[in-house]
C-alpha cells in the first residue's frame, strides 16, 4: 500500500527509495536515489528542499537531474545536439521532429547556480567574460560553454532575437564572440492588427497581423533548413506535422495535469514538482518519449490521490497564482510551509503549454505559436491571461517573482499587479528571489506570510 | 480579556499588554534588541506583568511580530508586521487609509480599506536607504544621539540635496557637504528628505490619505514634516508610534482576530 502523500527531505527520501526498491520498484536507467545528485553532481540545494514522496515524483526529479548525462550519451551514440535559445518551446518541436537530433536550452543553465549553491562558479566565469551581475542569471550559460562541465557543446546554436529579452540577446552575442557561431532568427514584436490589416488568430486567445505571422514563418523556414542540413535530411511537412502531434501529446498531458492539480479543492501534488513538470514543455528535458511517460505518471498519481481523497496541501490553503519562474527552488516549498498552494502559474512560457494548431500547414502553425510568446507582446496580453486563469481557479492572491538582473521589462511586474488589482481586487505582491536566497529568507517569509494573512482576512470579512 | 503583543524589531523589542474587553493598553515597554532575543523578550514581558499587577496565567494569548518573531517561542502565534501595524494603527487612528512605518531596518507602506483591512502593502528591506539605519549612520558620523540629530534638523532653513538611492553613496556625499562647511542642520534635514523621498517612491500611486506615520523613526519630529512635504499631504504621527506593531500583535492575539485567520 502506498503511504499517504507527504513531503520528504533528502534523508527521508533515501529511506523511502530503499523501501521502494526492496518492494520491487522498477526504475528507468536514469533512476536511483536523489542523494546521488548531491554526491556526484554537487546539486547541494537538494539538501534544502522537500520533495513529494511518490515514485512518480522520484522519476520526475531523476529525469530532470540527469539531463546533461542524457545529452552526453546521445552525443556518444551519434546524435546531433542543437542548442536552442530564448524562443522557449518552438524550435525544439522542429528539432525533435528529425530523427537523430536532440535539442535543449543552454539558457537553462541559469538554474545551475541555485542547484549547486554557487559551487559551479558559473557566475564568476560570466563576470570574467564581461557579463556581470547586472545581467539576467541566464549569463551562467557562458561559463558552462567555456568550462564544458555541464552540457556537451552543441553542434548547432539557434537563438531568437528582436522582440525577445534584450539582456539575453546581449549574452548570446557575447557567446558568439567567444567563438560559438549562432543562427539568429528574428522575432517581431506582437501587436494587434491596425485598421484594415488582415488579422490572424494565435493560440491563447490572441490576434496579430497576418504579416507578422508570415514574417515569423519565413524566419522559421531558415531554422528548418539549418536543422535539415544538420540532420542530413529535409524537415518536410510530414515530419514536422508528426513532431507537432507528439509535442501536443506532451502539452495535453500537461494541461490535464495542471487542471487536475490547480483546480482541485485541495492539492494532490506540491508546487515544486508542478514547476518542474511544466518545464518539460520547453524541450522535453532532452527526451521527448520519456517526458510523456514522466508526465503520465504524475497525472496518474494526482488523479489517484484525488480519487482516494489523499492530498498533500489541505483545502484551507490560500490559493495562489505564481508569475515567473523562481531562481531559488526553496521559494516553492516556502509558500506551502506558510499556508499557500499554487492554483495557477505563468512561468514565462505559457505559449509552450498551448496546443499547436494541427489543422494548418505545420510551419505556419509553429509561427503562430511562437508569436503567442508572452515575452514578445504587450504586458497587457500577459496580464489578461493571468486574470483569466485566476478566475478559472478561484485564486485568492498573486505572487509575481522577479529575478535580480532579469530585465525583460522593468515595469512588467508592476503593470501585471495593477491589472490584477483592478480586475480581480485580490492582493498581489512582487518578490525578488535571487538564485540562492538564504540570506533573504526572513524577508521573503514575511512578505509571503503577510500575503496569506491578507488573503485569509478577506475570507472572514 | 488581556492579550499581549511582542514586536521583536531589528533595533528594539517592544511589548504591550492590552485589555480587549475595555480596548485599553494596560502596559507598554521597550528594551534594546540583542542576540538573545527570547530572553530579552521574556524579561520585558515579565516586567510589564509586574507593572500591571498581573500573572502570566491571566494573559489569554501572546502574539509575536517583527523580524525576530519566530525566535519568541513563548508566543502562541506569529503575525507579520504588516497585519500588526495595520491593526495597531486602525485601533489608534481609525480614519487612516495609509500607514507608513519606518523602522530601524526596513520601511513599509500599508494601504488600508475602510474597516482597517489591508488592501495592499510595499516593503523596503534590502536597502538601508529609506530606513532608520540611514539616520543611525548620520548620527554615528556626526557623533550625536537621535535627540541631538532631531534638534539639528529643526534648525535647517535649506535642507541639503542628498542621494536617496544608497546609504553608502550618501555617506560620501555627507562627507563632501561637511567639508564644504554646510551647516549640520541642513545635512541632517537633507537626510530626512532623502528617506522621505525613498518612502514616497515605495508608496507609489496606490497611496491615499489620511496618512498615519508610525515606527521608531516617527519619533523624529522632522521626519513627519519631510514626509508631508514629499507626499504633499498631511501626515499624522501615531500616538506612541514605536508601540503600534506590538499593539497590533496584542489585538491579533484576541480570539476574534484569530478565528479564520489561520493563526
Interface residues (C-beta under 8 A of the other chain):
Chain A: X316 X339 X414 X421 X427 X429 X432 X440 X442 X443 X446 X447 X449 X450 X452 X453 X454 X456 X457 X458 X459 X460 X461
Chain B: X67 X78 X79 X80 X81 X82 X83 X106 X115 X117 X118 X119 X120 X121 X123 X125 X126 X204 X259 X260 X261 X262
